[in-house]
């Protein structure tokens, strides 16, 4: 980095030297050719180009620092990360972008990405994320005569067989939850003052291309269409393990119900995870391409969570994974590869489209690969025994349903919190999560609202990615067969999908969210195991009913507008199949690529 910086400075000094009097400047040449040069346009072009270069330099430096920290345990230079946050949305920079947009000096989408990136960095600079993160990392609470780490709560609940002990542990964690809630409330108050008169929700919605009401309908549609499948799944899990009436289940029981069975974990030994990923890339014709680094070393100083960065743009994409074994580790590895491939194959020639912008397509392809353990053809191809395949499919199906329903609930509760007072939103959040997860949420759970409701609206991107991934999978399977993951033609189709980077909306390249939701629902109905409870005699009880059912349930009887084409002059409406929810194709508002920690799939054990 230091050497390249020296070379850049040297080149600048050379080209800044005085020229002979006979040399002709570009402006002079244009004048001699009879072309009028607008100095204002040139100033705007130069300003936009300079801003993009500054953002590129700061982003790549941050990626390098994160990579060194993640893979070697090197101290993380906070100054390097803060350098990017200094490129905040100052009035001067925003005015520059506004003027450039009005004069048409650059691609409108590129200008939108730059503006949303600046606004997002301004928010990050105000959030004090490090302070809240440090509190969470160090937080403990007393339970059964000892101090328990907050971050160990979910693991302890998952391994505890006694429902009474799980309830006691959950209640004991309330004091830690209250401390985190207070820290988040203080942060939110500071943020609200920093972005006034805009609401933080509006800033995040613009950043993530979320039209609130359209996304509400998508989330409601997910809960409506997958409700029966989740009810059957929860009853099956409960009958096989906790053996309690479903109506008596609480949040303390969810981690136990969602744990991956030991016999499933055995099929994903640590030693086979990487070879399977390499075999997948080889089958698609994507293995061994220069500029794509996969670090699978297992050292004590290496961070256990996955990371994907692109410090050199598409020509230098790096993935760090420390596989420990198990189904979720296999999914995480495949997911990170999907994200990395999308970054690596972006070929627009502009940093703003190759490295910034809408993350939905990259996350959708990550989700596409992460769901390969749901494919019997893939399980057979990697040597999983037939008797274990159904258990794996059941486990992945359970995770998938939980993840998308939880993401829908998180988004709906976050939107509800914007529209209502704090007390009202907490009460209704309990109803939303009871409906979505099928377990009763009590008054004591309400203190966790801020911990549940995703202030950065990542839940909206999770919903989009999961729905689009299913539609993409069905398209590949119908075109190249059930074993599409072995076809180089499928790999070429994916490369073509990735080449445009973020210059085109993900829905425009895959499908409208309404179609994607239909595809997701159809497969959910197909693969959800029904069967009788394994013990044959457990009374599953009533499904819990929310005390305050959310208003505006999604209608399934109306027809939704189709996407608006560039020259169609208006909305084109067609009838949809009965009982299929739809959503409006959204207005495109580019947003920045998420920070590295946001680019991993949401795991079922992310929080009880």
C-alpha positions as CSV (number, residue, x, y, z in Angstrom):
1,X,0.0,0.0,0.0
2,X,2.8,2.4,0.9
3,X,4.7,1.7,-2.3
4,X,1.6,2.1,-4.5
5,X,0.8,5.4,-2.7
6,X,4.3,6.6,-3.5
7,X,3.9,5.7,-7.1
8,X,0.6,7.6,-7.3
9,X,2.2,10.7,-5.7
10,X,5.1,10.4,-8.1
11,X,2.8,10.3,-11.1
12,X,0.8,13.2,-9.9
13,X,4.0,15.3,-9.5
14,X,5.1,14.4,-13.0
15,X,1.9,15.3,-14.7
16,X,1.6,18.5,-12.6
17,X,4.8,19.8,-14.0
18,X,4.6,23.0,-16.2
19,X,4.1,22.1,-19.9
20,X,5.8,23.7,-22.9
21,X,4.0,26.6,-24.3
22,X,3.3,24.7,-27.5
23,X,1.2,22.1,-25.6
24,X,-2.6,22.3,-26.0
25,X,-4.9,21.7,-23.0
26,X,-8.2,19.7,-23.3
27,X,-10.3,22.9,-22.9
28,X,-8.2,24.7,-25.5
29,X,-8.5,21.7,-27.9
30,X,-12.3,21.6,-27.5
31,X,-12.5,25.4,-28.1
32,X,-10.4,25.0,-31.3
33,X,-12.7,22.2,-32.5
34,X,-15.7,24.5,-32.1
35,X,-17.1,22.7,-29.0
36,X,-18.2,24.8,-26.1
37,X,-16.9,23.6,-22.7
38,X,-19.2,24.3,-19.7
39,X,-16.9,24.9,-16.8
40,X,-19.7,24.1,-14.3
41,X,-20.2,20.7,-15.8
42,X,-16.5,20.0,-15.7
43,X,-16.4,21.0,-12.1
44,X,-19.2,18.7,-11.2
45,X,-17.7,15.8,-13.1
46,X,-14.4,16.3,-11.4
47,X,-16.0,16.6,-8.0
48,X,-18.0,13.3,-8.4
49,X,-14.9,11.5,-9.7
50,X,-12.9,12.7,-6.7
51,X,-15.5,11.7,-4.2
52,X,-15.7,8.2,-5.8
53,X,-11.9,7.9,-5.6
54,X,-11.9,9.0,-1.9
55,X,-14.6,6.5,-1.0
56,X,-12.8,3.7,-2.9
57,X,-9.5,4.4,-1.2
58,X,-11.1,4.5,2.3
59,X,-13.2,1.3,1.7
60,X,-10.2,-0.7,0.4
61,X,-8.1,0.4,3.4
62,X,-10.8,-0.7,5.8
63,X,-11.1,-4.1,4.0
64,X,-7.3,-4.6,4.3
65,X,-7.4,-3.8,8.0
66,X,-10.4,-6.1,8.6
67,X,-8.8,-8.9,6.7
68,X,-5.6,-8.7,8.8
69,X,-7.5,-8.6,12.0
70,X,-9.8,-11.4,11.1
71,X,-7.2,-13.9,9.8
72,X,-4.2,-13.2,12.0
73,X,-5.6,-11.5,15.1
74,X,-3.6,-8.3,14.3
75,X,-4.9,-5.2,16.2
76,X,-7.6,-3.5,14.4
77,X,-6.7,0.1,13.6
78,X,-9.8,2.1,14.5
79,X,-8.4,5.1,12.7
80,X,-8.5,3.2,9.4
81,X,-12.1,2.3,9.8
82,X,-13.0,5.8,11.0
83,X,-11.4,7.3,7.8
84,X,-14.4,6.0,5.8
85,X,-16.8,7.5,8.2
86,X,-15.2,10.9,7.7
87,X,-16.7,10.9,4.3
88,X,-20.1,11.8,5.8
89,X,-23.0,13.5,4.1
90,X,-21.9,17.1,4.5
91,X,-24.1,19.8,2.9
92,X,-21.3,20.5,0.4
93,X,-21.0,16.9,-0.8
94,X,-24.8,16.4,-0.9
95,X,-25.2,19.6,-2.8
96,X,-22.5,18.5,-5.3
97,X,-24.4,15.2,-5.9
98,X,-27.7,17.0,-6.2
99,X,-26.3,19.4,-8.8
100,X,-24.6,16.6,-10.7
101,X,-27.9,14.7,-10.8
102,X,-29.9,17.7,-12.0
103,X,-27.3,18.4,-14.8
104,X,-27.1,14.8,-15.8
105,X,-23.3,14.6,-15.6
106,X,-23.3,11.0,-14.5
107,X,-25.4,7.8,-14.3
108,X,-28.3,8.6,-11.9
109,X,-28.0,5.3,-10.2
110,X,-24.3,5.9,-9.5
111,X,-25.1,9.2,-8.0
112,X,-27.8,7.7,-5.9
113,X,-25.4,5.0,-4.6
114,X,-22.8,7.7,-3.7
115,X,-25.4,9.8,-1.9
116,X,-26.9,6.8,0.1
117,X,-23.4,5.7,1.0
118,X,-22.5,9.1,2.4
119,X,-25.7,9.2,4.4
120,X,-25.1,5.7,5.7
121,X,-21.6,6.5,6.8
122,X,-22.9,9.6,8.6
123,X,-25.3,7.3,10.6
124,X,-22.6,4.8,11.4
125,X,-20.4,7.7,12.7
126,X,-23.2,8.6,15.2
127,X,-24.1,5.1,16.4
128,X,-21.4,4.3,18.9
129,X,-21.6,0.7,17.7
130,X,-18.3,-0.1,19.4
131,X,-19.6,1.0,22.8
132,X,-22.8,-1.2,22.5
133,X,-20.8,-4.1,21.1
134,X,-18.2,-3.9,23.9
135,X,-21.1,-3.9,26.5
136,X,-22.6,-6.9,24.9
137,X,-19.3,-8.8,24.8
138,X,-18.6,-8.2,28.5
139,X,-22.1,-8.5,29.8
140,X,-22.9,-11.2,32.4
141,X,-25.8,-12.0,34.7
142,X,-26.1,-14.2,37.8
143,X,-27.8,-17.6,37.4
144,X,-27.6,-20.6,39.8
145,X,-24.9,-19.1,41.9
146,X,-22.5,-18.2,39.0
147,X,-22.0,-15.5,36.5
148,X,-23.2,-16.4,33.0
149,X,-22.0,-14.6,29.8
150,X,-24.8,-13.0,27.9
151,X,-23.5,-14.4,24.7
152,X,-23.7,-17.9,26.1
153,X,-27.4,-17.7,26.8
154,X,-28.6,-19.2,23.6
155,X,-26.1,-22.1,23.7
156,X,-27.1,-22.9,27.3
157,X,-30.8,-22.8,26.5
158,X,-30.2,-25.2,23.5
159,X,-28.4,-27.7,25.6
160,X,-30.6,-27.6,28.7
161,X,-33.1,-30.5,28.8
162,X,-35.2,-29.2,31.7
163,X,-38.0,-26.8,30.7
164,X,-38.0,-25.4,34.3
165,X,-34.3,-24.7,34.2
166,X,-34.6,-23.1,30.8
167,X,-37.3,-20.8,32.1
168,X,-35.2,-19.9,35.2
169,X,-32.2,-19.1,33.0
170,X,-34.3,-17.0,30.7
171,X,-35.7,-15.0,33.6
172,X,-32.3,-14.5,35.1
173,X,-31.1,-13.0,31.9
174,X,-33.6,-10.2,32.2
175,X,-31.2,-7.9,34.1
176,X,-28.6,-8.2,31.3
177,X,-31.3,-7.5,28.7
178,X,-32.4,-4.4,30.6
179,X,-28.8,-3.0,30.5
180,X,-28.5,-3.6,26.8
181,X,-31.9,-2.1,26.2
182,X,-30.9,1.1,28.1
183,X,-27.7,1.4,26.0
184,X,-29.6,1.0,22.8
185,X,-32.3,3.5,23.9
186,X,-29.5,6.0,24.7
187,X,-27.9,5.4,21.3
188,X,-31.3,5.8,19.5
189,X,-32.0,9.1,21.2
190,X,-28.6,10.4,20.1
191,X,-29.1,9.2,16.6
192,X,-32.6,10.7,16.4
193,X,-31.1,14.1,17.3
194,X,-28.2,13.6,14.8
195,X,-30.5,13.0,11.8
196,X,-33.3,15.4,12.6
197,X,-35.6,16.3,10.9
198,X,-35.3,12.9,9.2
199,X,-36.3,9.8,11.2
200,X,-33.6,7.1,11.5
201,X,-36.0,4.6,10.0
202,X,-36.4,6.7,6.9
203,X,-32.6,6.9,6.4
204,X,-32.3,3.2,6.7
205,X,-35.2,2.5,4.5
206,X,-33.7,4.6,1.7
207,X,-30.3,2.9,2.3
208,X,-31.8,-0.5,1.8
209,X,-34.3,0.3,-0.9
210,X,-37.3,-0.4,1.3
211,X,-40.7,1.0,0.5
212,X,-42.3,0.5,4.0
213,X,-45.8,-0.5,3.0
214,X,-44.7,-2.7,0.1
215,X,-42.3,-4.5,2.4
216,X,-45.0,-4.8,5.0
217,X,-47.1,-6.7,2.5
218,X,-44.2,-9.0,1.7
219,X,-43.6,-9.7,5.4
220,X,-47.3,-10.3,6.0
221,X,-47.4,-12.6,3.0
222,X,-44.6,-14.6,4.4
223,X,-46.3,-15.1,7.7
224,X,-49.6,-15.9,6.1
225,X,-48.4,-18.4,3.5
226,X,-45.9,-20.3,5.7
227,X,-48.1,-20.3,8.8
228,X,-49.5,-23.8,8.5
229,X,-46.1,-25.2,7.5
230,X,-44.5,-23.6,10.6
231,X,-47.3,-24.9,12.9
232,X,-46.8,-28.4,11.7
233,X,-43.0,-28.1,12.1
234,X,-43.2,-26.7,15.6
235,X,-45.6,-29.4,16.7
236,X,-43.3,-32.1,15.3
237,X,-40.2,-30.6,17.0
238,X,-42.0,-30.2,20.3
239,X,-43.3,-33.7,20.2
240,X,-39.9,-35.1,19.6
241,X,-38.1,-33.2,22.3
242,X,-39.7,-30.8,24.8
243,X,-43.0,-32.7,24.9
244,X,-45.0,-29.7,26.2
245,X,-48.3,-28.4,25.1
246,X,-47.5,-26.0,22.2
247,X,-49.5,-23.2,23.9
248,X,-47.2,-23.3,26.9
249,X,-44.0,-22.9,25.0
250,X,-42.0,-19.7,25.6
251,X,-39.0,-18.0,24.0
252,X,-36.8,-19.9,26.4
253,X,-37.8,-23.1,24.6
254,X,-37.0,-22.0,21.1
255,X,-33.2,-22.6,21.1
256,X,-33.8,-26.1,22.3
257,X,-36.3,-26.7,19.6
258,X,-34.1,-25.2,16.9
259,X,-30.9,-27.1,17.6
260,X,-29.5,-29.3,14.9
261,X,-29.8,-33.0,15.8
262,X,-26.5,-34.8,16.5
263,X,-27.1,-37.4,13.7
264,X,-27.4,-34.5,11.2
265,X,-24.2,-32.9,12.4
266,X,-22.3,-36.1,11.8
267,X,-22.9,-35.8,8.1
268,X,-20.9,-32.5,8.0
269,X,-17.6,-33.4,9.5
270,X,-15.0,-30.6,9.6
271,X,-12.8,-32.4,7.1
272,X,-15.4,-32.6,4.3
273,X,-16.7,-29.0,4.3
274,X,-14.0,-27.5,2.1
275,X,-13.7,-30.4,-0.4
276,X,-17.4,-30.2,-0.9
277,X,-17.2,-26.4,-1.6
278,X,-14.3,-26.9,-4.0
279,X,-16.3,-29.7,-5.8
280,X,-19.2,-27.4,-6.2
281,X,-17.1,-24.6,-7.7
282,X,-15.5,-27.2,-10.1
283,X,-18.9,-28.5,-11.2
284,X,-20.1,-24.9,-12.0
285,X,-16.8,-24.1,-13.8
286,X,-15.9,-21.5,-11.2
287,X,-13.0,-23.1,-9.4
288,X,-9.4,-21.9,-9.7
289,X,-10.1,-18.4,-11.1
290,X,-7.4,-15.9,-10.3
291,X,-8.2,-13.2,-7.8
292,X,-10.5,-15.3,-5.6
293,X,-8.8,-16.3,-2.3
294,X,-10.3,-18.8,0.2
295,X,-8.7,-18.9,3.6
296,X,-9.7,-22.0,5.5
297,X,-6.8,-22.1,8.0
298,X,-7.7,-23.1,11.5
299,X,-5.7,-21.1,14.1
300,X,-6.5,-19.8,17.5
301,X,-6.0,-16.2,16.5
302,X,-8.4,-16.5,13.5
303,X,-11.9,-15.1,14.0
304,X,-14.5,-17.9,14.1
305,X,-17.1,-15.9,12.1
306,X,-16.9,-15.8,8.3
307,X,-15.8,-12.7,6.4
308,X,-15.8,-11.6,2.8
309,X,-13.9,-8.5,1.6
310,X,-12.8,-7.1,-1.7
311,X,-9.9,-4.7,-1.1
312,X,-8.8,-4.8,-4.7
313,X,-12.3,-4.8,-6.2
314,X,-13.4,-7.8,-8.4
315,X,-9.7,-8.7,-9.0
316,X,-9.0,-9.3,-5.3
317,X,-11.9,-11.0,-3.4
318,X,-11.1,-12.8,-0.2
319,X,-13.1,-15.2,2.0
320,X,-12.1,-16.2,5.5
321,X,-13.9,-19.2,7.1
322,X,-12.8,-21.2,10.1
323,X,-14.8,-24.4,9.7
324,X,-15.5,-26.2,13.0
325,X,-17.8,-28.8,11.5
326,X,-21.6,-29.2,11.4
327,X,-24.5,-28.3,9.1
328,X,-24.4,-24.5,9.9
329,X,-20.7,-24.3,9.1
330,X,-21.3,-26.0,5.8
331,X,-24.0,-23.5,5.0
332,X,-21.9,-20.5,6.1
333,X,-19.0,-21.6,3.9
334,X,-21.3,-22.0,0.9
335,X,-23.0,-18.7,1.6
336,X,-19.8,-16.8,1.8
337,X,-18.7,-18.3,-1.5
338,X,-21.9,-17.1,-3.1
339,X,-21.3,-13.6,-1.9
340,X,-17.6,-13.7,-3.0
341,X,-18.5,-15.0,-6.5
342,X,-21.0,-12.2,-7.0
343,X,-18.3,-9.6,-6.0
344,X,-15.6,-11.3,-8.1
345,X,-17.6,-11.4,-11.3
346,X,-18.9,-7.9,-11.2
347,X,-17.5,-6.3,-14.4
348,X,-18.9,-2.8,-14.8
349,X,-15.5,-1.2,-14.6
350,X,-16.7,1.2,-11.9
351,X,-16.0,1.0,-8.2
352,X,-19.5,2.4,-7.4
353,X,-21.2,-0.6,-9.2
354,X,-18.6,-3.3,-8.4
355,X,-18.2,-2.7,-4.7
356,X,-21.1,-0.5,-3.5
357,X,-24.9,-0.6,-4.0
358,X,-27.7,-3.1,-3.4
359,X,-26.5,-6.2,-1.6
360,X,-29.6,-8.3,-2.4
361,X,-28.3,-10.2,-5.4
362,X,-25.0,-11.2,-3.7
363,X,-26.9,-12.3,-0.6
364,X,-29.5,-14.2,-2.8
365,X,-26.7,-16.2,-4.5
366,X,-25.1,-16.8,-1.1
367,X,-28.5,-18.1,0.1
368,X,-28.8,-20.2,-3.1
369,X,-25.6,-22.1,-2.3
370,X,-26.3,-22.3,1.4
371,X,-29.5,-24.2,0.7
372,X,-27.8,-27.0,-1.3
373,X,-28.2,-29.3,1.8
374,X,-31.9,-29.1,1.1
375,X,-31.3,-30.7,-2.3
376,X,-31.4,-34.6,-2.3
377,X,-29.4,-34.6,-5.6
378,X,-26.6,-32.6,-3.9
379,X,-26.6,-34.7,-0.7
380,X,-26.3,-37.8,-2.9
381,X,-23.5,-36.3,-4.9
382,X,-21.4,-35.6,-1.8
383,X,-21.9,-39.1,-0.4
384,X,-24.5,-38.5,2.3
385,X,-26.1,-41.9,3.1
386,X,-29.8,-42.2,2.0
387,X,-31.0,-42.8,5.6
388,X,-29.5,-39.5,6.7
389,X,-30.8,-37.4,3.8
390,X,-34.3,-36.9,5.1
391,X,-33.2,-35.8,8.5
392,X,-30.9,-33.2,6.9
393,X,-33.7,-31.9,4.7
394,X,-36.0,-31.7,7.7
395,X,-33.4,-29.8,9.7
396,X,-32.6,-27.3,6.9
397,X,-36.3,-26.8,6.2
398,X,-36.8,-26.0,9.9
399,X,-34.0,-23.5,9.9
400,X,-35.3,-21.9,6.7
401,X,-38.8,-21.5,8.0
402,X,-37.7,-20.1,11.3
403,X,-35.3,-17.6,9.6
404,X,-37.7,-16.1,7.2
405,X,-40.6,-15.9,9.7
406,X,-38.3,-14.3,12.3
407,X,-37.1,-11.8,9.6
408,X,-40.7,-11.0,8.7
409,X,-41.6,-10.5,12.4
410,X,-38.5,-8.3,13.0
411,X,-39.4,-6.0,10.1
412,X,-43.0,-5.7,11.1
413,X,-42.2,-5.0,14.7
414,X,-39.6,-2.4,13.6
415,X,-42.1,-0.7,11.3
416,X,-44.7,-0.8,14.0
417,X,-42.3,0.9,16.5
418,X,-42.0,3.8,14.1
419,X,-45.7,4.3,13.9
420,X,-46.6,4.0,17.6
421,X,-45.4,5.0,21.0
422,X,-42.8,2.9,22.8
423,X,-45.4,1.3,25.1
424,X,-47.8,0.5,22.3
425,X,-45.1,-0.9,20.1
426,X,-43.7,-3.2,22.8
427,X,-47.2,-4.7,23.4
428,X,-47.8,-5.2,19.7
429,X,-44.3,-6.6,19.2
430,X,-45.1,-9.4,21.6
431,X,-48.2,-10.2,19.5
432,X,-46.2,-10.1,16.2
433,X,-43.5,-12.4,17.5
434,X,-46.1,-14.8,19.1
435,X,-47.8,-15.0,15.7
436,X,-44.6,-15.5,13.8
437,X,-42.7,-17.9,16.0
438,X,-45.7,-19.8,17.5
439,X,-44.6,-19.4,21.1
440,X,-46.1,-17.1,23.7
441,X,-44.3,-13.8,24.4
442,X,-44.9,-12.5,27.9
443,X,-44.6,-9.0,29.4
444,X,-41.1,-9.9,30.6
445,X,-40.1,-10.4,27.0
446,X,-41.0,-6.8,26.0
447,X,-37.8,-5.4,27.4
448,X,-36.0,-7.2,24.5
449,X,-37.8,-5.2,21.8
450,X,-34.8,-3.1,20.8
451,X,-32.7,-6.3,20.7
452,X,-35.2,-7.9,18.4
453,X,-36.1,-5.2,16.0
454,X,-33.1,-4.7,13.8
455,X,-32.6,-0.9,13.7
456,X,-30.6,-1.2,10.4
457,X,-33.4,-3.1,8.6
458,X,-31.2,-6.0,7.7
459,X,-34.3,-8.1,8.1
460,X,-35.7,-6.6,4.9
461,X,-32.6,-7.6,2.9
462,X,-32.8,-11.1,4.5
463,X,-36.4,-11.4,3.3
464,X,-35.6,-10.3,-0.3
465,X,-32.5,-12.6,-0.5
466,X,-34.4,-15.7,0.7
467,X,-37.3,-15.2,-1.6
468,X,-35.1,-14.3,-4.7
469,X,-32.8,-17.3,-3.9
470,X,-35.8,-19.7,-4.1
471,X,-36.9,-18.3,-7.5
472,X,-33.4,-18.4,-8.8
473,X,-33.1,-22.1,-7.7
474,X,-36.3,-23.0,-9.4
475,X,-35.1,-21.3,-12.6
476,X,-31.8,-23.1,-12.6
477,X,-33.4,-26.5,-11.7
478,X,-36.0,-26.2,-14.5
479,X,-33.4,-25.2,-17.1
480,X,-30.4,-27.4,-16.2
481,X,-32.0,-30.2,-14.2
482,X,-32.0,-31.2,-10.5
483,X,-28.2,-31.4,-10.5
484,X,-27.8,-27.9,-11.9
485,X,-24.9,-27.4,-9.5
486,X,-22.8,-29.7,-11.7
487,X,-23.5,-27.9,-14.9
488,X,-20.9,-25.4,-16.3
489,X,-23.8,-23.8,-18.2
490,X,-25.5,-23.0,-14.9
491,X,-22.2,-21.4,-13.8
492,X,-22.1,-19.3,-16.9
493,X,-25.7,-18.2,-16.3
494,X,-24.7,-17.1,-12.8
495,X,-21.7,-15.2,-14.2
496,X,-23.9,-13.4,-16.6
497,X,-26.2,-12.5,-13.7
498,X,-23.3,-11.1,-11.7
499,X,-21.6,-9.1,-14.4
500,X,-23.8,-6.1,-14.1
501,X,-22.8,-5.6,-10.4
502,X,-25.2,-3.4,-8.6
503,X,-26.1,-1.3,-11.7
504,X,-29.4,-3.2,-12.1
505,X,-31.9,-4.1,-9.4
506,X,-31.9,-7.7,-8.2
507,X,-35.6,-8.0,-8.8
508,X,-35.1,-6.9,-12.4
509,X,-32.7,-9.7,-13.0
510,X,-34.4,-12.5,-11.1
511,X,-38.1,-11.9,-10.5
512,X,-40.5,-9.5,-8.8
513,X,-40.9,-10.3,-5.1
514,X,-44.5,-11.4,-5.6
515,X,-43.4,-14.2,-8.0
516,X,-40.5,-15.1,-5.7
517,X,-42.9,-15.4,-2.7
518,X,-45.1,-17.7,-4.7
519,X,-42.1,-19.9,-5.5
520,X,-41.0,-19.9,-1.9
521,X,-44.5,-20.9,-0.7
522,X,-44.8,-23.7,-3.3
523,X,-41.6,-25.3,-2.2
524,X,-42.3,-24.9,1.5
525,X,-45.6,-26.8,1.1
526,X,-43.8,-29.5,-0.9
527,X,-41.0,-30.2,1.5
528,X,-42.5,-29.6,4.9
529,X,-42.7,-32.9,6.8
530,X,-46.1,-33.7,8.2
531,X,-46.2,-37.1,9.8
532,X,-47.4,-38.0,13.3
533,X,-45.5,-37.0,16.4
534,X,-42.7,-39.5,17.0
535,X,-44.0,-40.6,20.4
536,X,-47.5,-41.0,19.1
537,X,-49.2,-39.7,22.2
538,X,-48.2,-36.1,22.9
539,X,-51.0,-33.6,23.2
540,X,-49.8,-30.6,21.1
541,X,-52.4,-28.3,22.5
542,X,-53.7,-25.1,21.0
543,X,-51.7,-22.8,18.8
544,X,-51.0,-19.6,20.8
545,X,-53.2,-16.7,19.8
546,X,-51.8,-13.2,19.9
547,X,-53.5,-11.0,22.5
548,X,-53.4,-8.1,20.1
549,X,-53.4,-9.3,16.5
550,X,-51.6,-7.0,14.1
551,X,-53.8,-4.8,12.0
552,X,-53.9,-4.7,8.2
553,X,-53.5,-8.4,7.5
554,X,-52.4,-9.2,4.1
555,X,-55.2,-9.6,1.6
556,X,-54.9,-12.6,-0.8
557,X,-57.8,-11.7,-3.0
558,X,-56.6,-8.6,-4.9
559,X,-54.4,-8.4,-7.9
560,X,-51.1,-6.4,-7.6
561,X,-49.5,-4.2,-10.2
562,X,-46.8,-5.7,-12.3
563,X,-43.4,-4.0,-12.6
564,X,-43.5,-0.7,-14.5
565,X,-41.4,-1.0,-17.7
566,X,-39.4,2.0,-19.0
567,X,-41.8,2.7,-21.8
568,X,-45.1,1.1,-20.8
569,X,-46.7,4.4,-19.8
570,X,-48.4,3.0,-16.8
571,X,-49.0,0.0,-14.6
572,X,-49.8,-3.3,-16.2
573,X,-52.0,-5.5,-14.0
574,X,-52.7,-9.1,-14.4
575,X,-54.6,-11.6,-12.3
576,X,-52.7,-13.7,-9.8
577,X,-53.4,-17.2,-8.7
578,X,-55.8,-17.4,-5.8
579,X,-54.2,-17.4,-2.3
580,X,-50.9,-16.0,-3.6
581,X,-49.7,-12.7,-2.1
582,X,-48.0,-10.1,-4.2
583,X,-46.0,-7.0,-3.8
584,X,-45.4,-3.9,-5.9
585,X,-42.1,-3.7,-7.7
586,X,-40.2,-1.1,-5.8
587,X,-38.8,2.2,-6.8
588,X,-35.1,1.8,-7.2
589,X,-33.0,3.7,-4.7
590,X,-29.4,2.4,-4.6
591,X,-27.8,1.7,-1.3
592,X,-24.3,0.9,0.0
593,X,-22.9,-2.6,0.3
594,X,-23.4,-3.9,3.8
595,X,-20.5,-4.0,6.3
596,X,-18.7,-7.4,6.2
597,X,-20.4,-8.7,9.4
598,X,-23.8,-8.2,7.7
599,X,-23.0,-10.4,4.8
600,X,-23.5,-13.7,6.5
601,X,-26.7,-15.6,6.5
602,X,-29.0,-15.2,9.5
603,X,-28.6,-18.3,11.5
604,X,-31.5,-19.9,13.5
605,X,-29.4,-19.7,16.7
606,X,-28.7,-16.0,16.2
607,X,-30.9,-15.2,19.2
608,X,-33.6,-16.9,21.3
